[in-house]
């Protein structure tokens, strides 16, 4: 499956049949993405679903999704500042990224980061992806979150 970004760069996404498996059997439940008192969460519609008979997903690998996010974020003037995982028991095999505003380079060659952080989580085993924005974050985070959601959905549906 080939996807194209707004800059007409091709990013190859391949459906991953071998999703990272936890060491112990885990019953995968569909993620429920909802807002909290401190955070607004935007669910990204994915073009695949959880196979309830086998608890496996026909999903893109976390690495392929990361490649898409890197390209889209660069086009949006953001950069990936941190890669981690959320709770391994609740979301086994997930990947979580932090994005910051790219304000250029300082005199020492380091990245100048703007205030605020946009969080994106992808959980292939649960067929879920969402963007988290804390209410206290600067306005750019909320605008970028809505734009990132639209761009990711467009690329994945293409």
Secondary structure, 3 states (H helix, E strand, C coil): CEEECCCCCEEECCEECCCCCCCCCCCCCCCCCCCCCCEEEEECCCCCCEECCCCEECEECHHHHHHHHHHHHHHCCEEEEEEECCCCCCCCCCEEEEEEEEEEECCCCCEEECCCCEEEEEEHHHCEEEEEEECCCCHHHHHHHHHHHHHHHHHHHC
